[in-house]
Amino acid sequence: MTRVAAVDCGTNSIRLLVADANPETGELVDLDRRMTIVRLGQGVDKTGRLAPEALERTFAACREYAEVIKEHGAERVRFVATSASRDAENRDDFVRGVLDILGVEPEVITGNQEAAFSFTGATKELTGRADLDTPYLVVDIGGGSTEFVVGDETVRAARSVDVGCVRMTERHLVAGDGTVSDPPTAARIGAIREDVVKGLDLVERTVPLGDARTLVGLAGSVTTVAALALGLKEYDSAAIHHARISYEKVAEITDWLLGSTHDQRALHPVIHPGRVDVIASGALVLRLVMERIGAREVVVSEHDILDGIAWSLA
């Protein structure tokens, strides 16, 4: 066993996994898994820079995570940063801050690297299951981007496109004065749909989406839709992990989210406060992916890029 600590810093959230990994048995035993909404990508799509307040929220989470890593005595630590920090002009400020706090330099990875980590994390437990056909299509709906990976035991093809839930919300649902279209108008929903369809067109140039036999969905937008579809009264990772949600249920939940107000969404305990304003966009991305490939259901995974990073350390 090797005790490892993996940090995944995305556009909307930063997450930590401390685990004992055994490469010989394929076992990954969680010791601590946590998530903090920091919205690092706040305004990046418009300004091209990481906002000072977003950086400070992220550094505050890093300070908390440093204590957890120290308490558990992790032997190896890896910090991976994704979409927002790839896009920002001032990403050096981010890199220096993380290095000062955690003692490791954040690796600002490419979309393809992100996709490979996500695929490993999501599919390692699924290998050999008789009820799931391959190839898998792993779809990781993040804040700034969405990754698409087709593969069996290894990746065949991958592509990252800029259609994340935060990016779509800020681009199409937030007016110039900062007010949010709530609920969004048909025209604004149509604009998101157009962006996602263009993104899927780009993906299909290099990734054979039509080859996929099992759709595996990752990250907060997908797991939140699953929690709503399952009618959970509180967020339950065990119930959500490997749940199979039908297209009809995803469409129903998406329609409700797009037609609801902030206050109505906030009443649901399974919707994290940091996702209340972006979950509708994320659900729409999932629905449009399912429509594109004709998926009858999505297999939801709580294991994703974070687990892939942990395995890379083992």
Secondary structure, 3 states (H helix, E strand, C coil): CEEEEEEEECCCEEEEEEEEEECCCCEEEEEEEEEEECCCCCCHHHHCCCCHHHHHHHHHHHHHHHHHHHHHCCCEEEEEECHHHHHCCCHHHHHHHHHHHHCCCCEECCHHHHHHHHHHHHHCCCCCCCCCCCCEEEEEECCCCEEEEEECCCEEEEEEECCCHHHHHHHHCECCCCCECCCCCHHHHHHHHHHHHHHHHHHHHHCCHHHCCEEEEEHHHHHHHHHHHCCCCCCCHHHHCCCEEEHHHHHHHHHHHHHCCHHHHHCCCCCCHHHCCCHHHHHHHHHHHHHHHCCCEEEECCCCHHHHHHHHHC
